Every structure is written in structure tokens, then in C-alpha cells.
Amino acid sequence: MTDTSMDGRATTLREEMTRALVQAGRITSAAVEAAFLAVPRHAFAPEATPEKAYAWHDIVATKKNEHGVVISSVSAPDVQAMMLEQAEIKVGMRVGEVGSGGYNAALMAELAGPHGVAVTLDIDPDVTERARRLLDETGYDRVQVTLADAEHGFPGHGPLDRLIVTVGAWDIPAAWTDQLTEDGRLVVPLRMRGLTRSIAFDREGDRLVSRSAEVCGFVTMQGDGERAERLLLIRGKEIGLRFDDGWPDDPDALNGVFDTERVEKWSGVTVAPAEPIKSLQMWLATALDGFCLMSVDPELDTGLVAPQNKRANLSLLEGDSLAYTTVRRHGDRVEFGVHGYGPNADAVAEALVAEFRIWDREHRRSEPVIYAYPVDTPEADLPAGRIITKRHRRIVISWPHEGRVEESTTTAKEN
């Protein structure tokens, strides 16, 4: 194929991708649509064919570690569009990006316009060198590329109107808030109790307040802000329980838990097969102290357990007993149920079922507001909700109608 033919094919693919993102509701503004039509994504993903580069729901891996795990990528277009819509970048703004693939920085530069400022930062020199080269080759030399650890902000770049983080973050460093303008916005994939949400936070003084939160997944942060989940393996390595906090006091108490008789309970709560349940996930994570995520190794799966999601299933651990979420079909509906194991299987299964019913009754059509306060903020000064104490921030997940009473506030430390 000649260069001219390849350029024409890439243009067609870019138009098709953008149209698909509009139809899927990921692109909702004319400005973001124009940016996607303008920036040649395939030029920022030379590792892939144009067809792969313009697949609107796929990443393009650009670097892996010694274990074959992706540590840098060009994010999927649907996630990039979602986050750019969350950010609401206006012409003339100063915008920053944590995690440099090049393509997203070019999109941000398009949105900020020629009189705006766009800077992208990464801790990995291979990544920044690649981003610099590709940005120059595609005519986006005005984008500033910085090699630094994002934990400490954007050295020498002054206040930012918008900051988009394109790597998975466990915490929100003070430098990110400090570098925002007084009415600035941070969009960050924040991990809370094992669940990651792309949250658009508006700055209000020294606190951040969410305006939207969407399900997403990213490669994890490197450097001083890196924080790995802890994994408890059961039955050899077949089943794992993932924890951000709440590591069991006695992990050995679960030895042989799946050798006990299974308890099965059904909630009566149903959803349509394609109905979003992100609020259910967050409700269980905030309501249950023993919340964790179960995963099953596909190569070692014996079929012993039947979780709703074998990669990251909503589960509850209480001492020597465990319950996990399962489902069954009722015509065109899916009902949530629970399988419980261990000496107190009946009680732990019933506790999980009860929270399904509370969600259905009180929170099915609502989303929480998520706040981020400095870590030294007294608990009495926080809104009601689940308090998650991290290194730099106290995250508060506050559901509608929660009253400011002592019994309504629960805490989880993640340090």
C-alpha cells in the first residue's frame, strides 16, 4: 500500500472510530469530536496496524516489564474520550497529563488551542523520549514533555486549569491539588477498596469534590505513589482474594474454607443483563468492612466456585468465613445471589444479601459524592460516609441522605 493510500485508509478509520464513540455516548461535545478527527492516532501507535490503532475500545501496549505485564500503553479511545469529556477543557487553558503516550496529550493540545499550554509528564525516560519524538513528528511540538515523578507535581509549570491522570492512582498527592487553579479540575483513575473510578474532581479550597465517576482500568502508578494490592491465595493458587485494606487478622483461618458445605442465598434483586451496576459495586465496597474482590485463575479453575465475575468478584470476608456474589437468570432478568463457605457461612452470606437489598431499596438510582480532604482533616469536619484514610488524603464516599451521626460513619485505613 502506498503512503497516500495508507493515509487515506487511516483517515477513514479515524472517522469511523470517532463516529462509533459518538454513537456510544463516549463523545458528547463538538470540541472533543473535532479533536478526535484531527489527531492521527495511528501515528502515535506505530507498534500496531491502523486497524488495531483505531479499534475504539482497545489499548495499544507500548512497553512491558520483565514479566510481560503492560506498564505503558496508548489508552483505549473510549476511555480517553470519556476522561476528556469529564475534564471539559476550554480554549486557552493550561492543561497537564500524568502518563505520556503522546496521543492523549495531542488531543488535550487540540482542545486547549494554540494559545493554551499542554504539558505531559512521565517517570520513565523511554516513555518520554517516545512521546517527544511522536509529538514532534505529528506537528505537536508545542506540547511540553517532562521527565519526573508525578507524585511531586509538574516542576516549573505553574498552575494548571486541568490535570488528567492516565495511570491508576491509589492516592492523590498534595502536589496535584496545590498545582490546580482555585477552580481547577482533576480527572484521576482512583482506586478505592479495590474499585477504580475515573473521577472528575473540582477543587474547593483544600478539598476536592467529585462531579462524575466512571468505571475504568489503567496500568498502575510507578514511583513514590506506587501502591500494590495484596493478594491472599486459597486452594493453592486457584482462588485469590484481593485487598486494598482490611487484610485479615488471621489469613490462615481460611485454610480449608472451601471444604465446608456451601450455603446458597438469593436476594430477589434483579437487573437487566446489560444494566450498569457500578453503584452496586461501590455500595458494597463502602457498606462492608470485610469487602474484597475474588479472582479465579483461569488455568487452575476446577469449577468449584461460580462467581458472577471470575476476574474481580464482589465478596465478603469475616474471620474464618467467606461469601461471594453469584447470579442466576429469570427470563430476561438476572438475580443476584450469594454462596457462603466456612463455619459462619449462613451469617456472612446473609450479611451480603442484606446489602443487595439495601442498595435496591435506597441507592439503585443514585451515585455517591466522593470527597478528598487533606489527611490531617479531623473526622468531625468530614461529611458523612465511608472514610478511607490514605497517605495524603482522606477519601469520603458519601451517599445521598446519609445523616451526620456517629453510627453512619465508618472508616477504613489503607496505610
C-alpha positions in Angstrom: 0.0 0.0 0.0 1.4 3.4 -0.9 1.8 6.2 1.7 -1.1 8.1 0.1 -3.4 5.0 0.2 -2.3 4.4 3.8 -3.1 8.0 4.8 -6.5 7.7 3.2 -7.2 4.4 5.0 -6.1 5.9 8.3 -8.4 8.9 7.8 -11.3 6.6 7.1 -10.6 4.6 10.2 -10.3 7.7 12.3 -13.7 9.0 11.1 -15.2 5.6 11.8 -13.7 5.4 15.3 -15.0 8.9 16.1 -18.4 8.2 14.8 -18.6 5.0 16.9 -17.5 7.0 20.0 -20.3 9.5 19.4 -22.9 6.8 18.9 -21.7 5.0 22.1 -22.1 8.2 24.0 -18.4 8.5 24.9 -18.0 11.7 22.9 -20.8 14.1 23.8 -19.3 17.5 22.8 -18.4 19.1 19.4 -14.9 20.1 20.7 -13.9 16.5 21.7 -15.3 15.2 18.4 -13.2 17.7 16.5 -10.1 16.8 18.4 -10.5 13.1 17.7 -11.0 13.8 14.0 -7.9 16.0 13.9 -5.2 13.9 15.7 -3.8 10.9 13.8 -4.0 8.2 16.4 -2.1 5.6 14.3 0.9 7.9 14.2 1.1 7.5 18.0 0.8 3.8 17.8 3.4 2.6 15.2 3.6 -0.7 17.1 0.1 -1.6 15.8 -1.7 -1.8 12.4 -4.0 1.2 11.7 -7.0 -1.1 12.2 -5.7 -2.0 15.7 -4.8 1.6 16.5 -8.4 2.8 15.7 -10.2 0.0 17.5 -12.3 2.3 19.7 -12.2 0.0 22.8 -8.6 -1.4 22.7 -5.4 -0.2 24.2 -2.1 -0.4 22.3 0.6 -1.7 24.6 3.9 0.2 24.2 6.1 -1.3 27.0 6.1 -4.4 29.1 8.1 -5.3 32.2 10.2 -8.5 32.6 7.1 -10.5 33.5 5.2 -9.5 30.3 2.9 -7.1 32.2 2.0 -3.9 30.3 3.4 -0.9 32.1 2.8 1.7 29.4 0.2 2.0 26.7 -1.8 4.2 24.4 -5.1 4.1 26.3 -8.3 2.9 24.6 -10.1 5.7 22.7 -13.4 5.2 24.5 -11.7 5.8 27.9 -9.7 8.8 26.6 -12.9 10.3 25.2 -14.7 9.7 28.5 -12.0 11.4 30.5 -11.7 14.4 28.1 -15.4 14.9 28.4 -15.1 14.7 32.2 -12.3 17.3 32.1 -14.2 19.9 30.0 -11.0 21.5 28.6 -11.6 25.0 27.2 -9.6 27.0 24.7 -6.8 28.9 26.3 -6.5 26.6 29.3 -3.3 25.3 30.9 -3.6 21.5 31.0 -1.4 18.7 32.3 -1.3 15.0 31.9 0.3 12.3 34.1 1.4 9.3 31.9 2.8 10.1 28.5 1.7 8.2 25.4 1.7 11.3 23.2 -1.8 10.8 21.7 -3.8 12.0 24.6 -1.5 15.0 25.1 -2.1 15.9 21.4 -5.9 15.7 22.0 -5.5 17.9 25.0 -3.5 20.4 23.0 -6.2 20.5 20.3 -8.8 21.3 23.0 -6.7 24.0 24.7 -5.9 25.5 21.3 -2.7 27.3 20.1 -2.9 29.9 22.9 -3.3 27.2 25.6 -0.5 25.2 27.3 -0.3 21.4 27.3 2.3 19.5 29.3 2.7 15.7 29.7 4.8 14.1 32.4 6.1 10.5 32.9 8.6 8.9 35.2 10.0 6.6 32.5 12.6 8.1 30.1 11.8 5.6 27.4 8.2 6.8 27.5 9.0 10.5 27.5 11.5 10.1 24.7 9.0 8.2 22.6 6.3 10.8 23.3 8.6 13.7 22.4 9.5 12.1 19.1 6.0 11.2 18.1 4.6 14.6 19.1 7.3 16.3 17.0 6.7 14.0 14.0 2.9 14.8 14.1 3.3 18.6 14.4 2.5 18.9 18.1 5.9 20.3 19.1 4.1 22.8 21.3 3.3 20.1 23.8 5.8 20.1 26.6 7.2 16.8 27.7 8.6 16.4 31.2 10.5 13.6 32.8 9.6 13.5 36.6 7.8 11.5 39.3 4.2 12.8 39.2 3.9 12.3 43.0 5.7 15.7 43.3 3.7 17.6 40.7 4.8 19.4 37.5 8.1 21.2 38.3 8.4 24.6 36.8 5.0 24.6 35.1 2.9 26.8 37.3 -0.9 26.5 38.0 -3.0 24.2 35.8 -6.6 24.6 34.9 -7.0 20.9 34.2 -5.0 17.8 35.2 -5.7 14.4 33.7 -4.1 11.3 35.2 -3.8 8.4 32.8 -2.4 5.8 35.2 -4.1 4.1 38.0 -3.6 6.0 41.3 -4.1 4.8 44.8 -3.8 8.2 46.4 -4.0 11.9 45.4 -0.7 13.7 46.2 -1.0 17.2 47.7 1.1 18.5 44.8 -1.8 17.7 42.4 -4.3 19.8 44.3 -1.8 22.6 45.0 -0.9 22.9 41.3 -4.6 23.3 40.3 -6.0 26.8 39.9 -8.7 27.7 42.5 -11.4 26.5 40.2 -9.3 23.8 38.5 -10.4 20.2 37.8 -8.5 16.9 38.4 -9.6 13.8 36.5 -8.0 10.7 38.0 -8.5 6.9 37.9 -8.6 6.5 41.7 -8.6 3.1 43.4 -10.8 2.8 46.4 -11.2 -0.5 48.2 -10.1 -2.3 45.1 -12.5 -0.5 42.7 -11.2 2.0 40.2 -13.2 5.0 39.1 -12.3 7.9 36.8 -13.3 10.7 39.0 -13.7 14.4 37.9 -12.8 16.3 41.0 -13.3 20.1 41.3 -11.1 22.0 43.6 -12.9 23.7 46.5 -10.1 25.2 48.6 -8.0 22.4 50.0 -10.6 19.7 49.3 -11.8 18.0 46.1 -15.4 17.3 45.3 -16.5 14.8 42.6 -18.7 15.8 39.7 -18.7 12.5 37.9 -17.2 9.0 38.4 -16.9 6.3 35.7 -15.7 2.7 35.7 -12.2 2.3 34.2 -9.0 0.5 34.4 -5.4 1.6 33.9 -1.8 0.4 34.3 -0.7 1.3 37.8 1.3 4.3 39.0 5.1 3.9 39.3 7.4 5.8 41.6 6.7 7.2 45.0 3.0 6.9 44.5 3.0 3.2 43.7 0.8 1.0 45.9 0.1 -2.6 45.0 -3.0 -4.6 46.2 -2.4 -7.5 48.5 -3.4 -11.0 47.3 -4.4 -13.9 49.6 -4.2 -17.2 47.8 -6.6 -20.0 48.7 -6.6 -23.7 47.4 -3.1 -23.4 46.1 -3.3 -20.6 43.6 -6.7 -21.4 42.1 -8.6 -18.7 44.1 -7.3 -15.3 45.2 -8.8 -12.6 47.4 -7.6 -9.0 46.6 -7.4 -6.4 49.3 -6.7 -2.7 49.3 -7.3 -2.5 53.0 -8.8 -4.8 55.6 -6.2 -7.5 55.4 -7.5 -10.4 57.6 -6.1 -10.6 61.1 -5.6 -14.4 60.6 -5.3 -15.4 57.0 -4.7 -19.0 57.9 -8.2 -19.1 59.3 -9.4 -19.6 55.7 -7.5 -22.8 55.3 -10.0 -25.4 54.1 -12.8 -22.9 53.9 -14.0 -24.4 50.6 -14.1 -27.9 52.1 -17.1 -26.8 54.1 -20.7 -27.2 52.9 -21.8 -24.4 50.7 -24.7 -22.1 51.8 -26.7 -20.5 49.0 -29.0 -17.5 49.4 -30.8 -15.4 46.8 -31.6 -11.7 47.2 -34.7 -11.2 45.0 -32.8 -8.2 43.5 -32.7 -8.4 39.7 -31.2 -6.3 36.9 -31.3 -6.5 33.1 -28.3 -8.3 31.6 -26.7 -5.0 30.2 -27.8 -2.8 33.1 -24.9 -0.9 34.7 -24.2 -1.9 38.3 -21.4 0.4 39.1 -23.3 2.0 42.0 -23.9 -1.5 43.5 -20.2 -2.3 43.4 -19.4 1.0 45.2 -22.2 0.5 47.7 -20.9 -3.0 48.7 -17.4 -1.6 49.0 -18.5 1.2 51.3 -21.0 -0.7 53.4 -19.0 -3.8 54.2 -15.9 -3.8 56.4 -14.8 -7.2 55.1 -15.2 -6.3 51.4 -12.7 -7.8 49.0 -12.5 -9.0 45.4 -12.3 -12.7 44.4 -10.4 -13.8 41.3 -10.1 -17.3 39.9 -7.0 -18.3 37.9 -8.4 -19.5 34.5 -5.6 -22.1 34.1 -6.3 -23.6 37.5 -10.1 -23.3 37.6 -11.7 -26.5 38.8 -15.2 -25.1 38.7 -15.5 -25.3 42.5 -16.8 -21.7 42.7 -19.3 -20.0 40.4 -18.8 -16.2 40.9 -20.5 -13.6 38.8 -17.1 -12.3 37.6 -14.1 -14.6 37.8 -11.7 -11.7 37.4 -12.9 -9.4 40.1 -15.9 -10.6 42.0 -17.6 -8.8 44.9 -17.0 -10.7 48.1 -17.2 -10.5 51.9 -14.7 -12.0 54.3 -15.5 -12.3 58.0 -12.9 -14.2 60.0 -13.0 -17.8 59.0 -16.0 -17.5 56.6 -16.4 -16.1 53.2 -19.3 -15.2 50.8 -19.2 -14.2 47.2 -21.6 -12.9 44.6 -23.2 -15.1 42.1 -26.2 -14.8 39.6 -29.0 -16.8 38.0 -31.3 -16.0 35.1 -35.0 -15.3 35.3 -36.1 -14.9 31.7 -34.7 -11.5 30.6 -33.5 -10.6 34.2 -30.5 -11.6 36.3 -30.9 -12.2 40.0 -28.1 -11.6 42.5 -27.3 -14.3 45.0 -24.6 -15.4 47.4 -22.6 -18.5 48.0 -21.1 -18.8 51.5 -18.5 -21.0 53.0 -17.0 -21.6 56.4 -18.3 -22.1 60.0 -20.4 -18.9 59.8 -21.4 -19.2 56.2 -25.0 -18.6 56.8 -24.4 -15.3 58.7 -21.8 -13.9 56.3 -24.0 -14.8 53.3 -27.0 -13.2 54.8 -24.9 -10.0 55.5 -24.0 -9.8 51.9 -27.6 -10.5 50.7 -28.9 -7.7 53.0 -26.7 -5.1 51.4 -28.0 -6.1 47.9 -31.5 -5.3 49.2 -30.5 -2.0 50.8 -28.9 -1.0 47.5 -32.0 -1.9 45.7 -34.2 0.0 48.1 -32.2 3.1 48.7 -29.3 3.6 46.2 -30.2 1.9 43.0 -30.8 5.1 41.2 -28.2 7.2 43.0 -24.4 7.7 42.9 -22.3 8.8 45.8 -20.4 12.1 46.0 -16.7 11.5 46.6 -14.6 13.9 48.5 -10.8 14.1 49.0 -9.6 16.0 52.1 -6.1 16.5 53.4 -5.1 13.5 55.5 -4.9 15.6 58.7 -8.5 16.8 58.5 -10.4 15.9 61.7 -13.1 13.3 61.3 -15.6 15.6 62.8 -15.1 18.0 59.9 -15.8 15.4 57.2 -19.2 14.8 55.6 -21.0 11.5 56.5 -19.9 8.5 54.6 -17.2 5.8 54.2 -13.9 7.3 55.2 -10.8 5.8 53.6 -7.5 7.1 55.0 -4.7 7.0 52.6 -1.2 8.5 52.8 -2.0 12.0 51.6 -5.8 12.1 51.5 -8.9 11.1 53.4 -11.4 9.9 50.8 -15.0 10.2 51.8 -17.6 8.2 49.8 -20.9 9.9 50.7 -24.3 8.5 49.6 -27.5 10.7 49.4 -29.5 11.1 52.6 -26.7 10.0 54.9 -27.0 11.9 58.2 -24.2 13.4 60.2 -24.4 10.9 63.1 -21.7 8.8 64.6 -23.2 5.5 63.7 -23.4 6.4 60.0 -19.7 7.0 59.5 -17.4 4.0 59.0 -13.6 4.1 58.5 -11.0 2.1 56.7 -7.3 2.8 56.9 -5.2 2.0 53.9 -1.7 2.7 55.3 
